[in-house]
Structures are given as structure tokens and as C-alpha cells.
Amino acid sequence: MASEYRCILLPWRDVRESLVAYQRKRGIAVPIKAPEEFKIDADTLNVELVYATSGRPERYRFDRASLTAALILGCKDKGIRLPLKSVKETYLLDDRLALVVHIAGPETAEFLALELINKVV
């Protein structure tokens, strides 16, 4: 059965804004300005934002799950619609972060239709 994959490539500015918004929603104040360093570990997809401040630099780290959550939040904030019942994961494609959305094939749609019919009856 056919499945659909969507690949959403966001500009670095949008990725940074999504990470900042994600942290702020969690109650952690992150500077809005652009960081001095934006590091991505290509193997684990851990991201680090480094801000130079007086004294020691401030570092904000995100693991892959947090990064994915931030990108989903960023899409929501920008009006990019994502299917609710889909698998969303983050990948590194050609030195760019991509949010990949997997929409399962017809067998899942059939199951959902039966589920809805059972709720109505």
C-alpha cells in the first residue's frame, strides 16, 4: 500500500526561531538575537546554540526529540499544516535540517474510517 512522505526544509533562521520559541514555551529564556555559533552533530542531530555574553558564553542544547518538537511547533506557528496522525522525524539532508512527515497508506485510512463509523453508530 502506498505511503506518503513530506520533507519540509526550513531555513536556518526559522530553525533557530523554532528552537527559541520552544524553549520560551517551556519557561526558559533564550536570547532572540542570532547566536554566535549554531552547531549540529551530524550523527546524533543534537543542536547547540552558543551566545556570547559578558563573561562565559551561554549554551543551549537540544537533543533530536526536542529538535523535532521545536520544528513541529515552528510549523504550527508559521501555519504549515501537519497531519495529526503521522510520524514526524528530523533528518539532516545536504547540510540542512529537514522535518520528514510520514503519512501511512490506505490501510491506515481504512482503519480510521471504521473507527469513525463505530463512534457515530
Phi, psi and omega in degrees: 000145184286145174234160179240138174239132174245137180243114181254111178262119182256142175297154182305322180300317180292324176297313180299315180298323178294318179295317179296314180297320179299313180295318180296323177293336177271002178087017180250118181283122177238137178303141180282333182296163179294139179286159176287328178226142177229099186256139176232126173277112186296334182280315185258347186061029171282138182244143177227128173256130181240124179246128177279124177232175177295126183092232185275141179294147175270134181237134177237122184248144180227131174275178185298320180295318178293321177299314179298316178299319179295319180292323176297316177298318179298319178296317179299315180296329182267001178080017176275115185281134177237135178299134183298312183264070177218158177270128181239127180221156179254137178225163174254115180240118180049051178064021176231144176282137180230135171265116182256126182249125179252120177253117184295158184287189186304330181299327177286320179298321178298316179298317180295321179297316178298320179298318179293318180299318179297327179287325183285320185287000000 
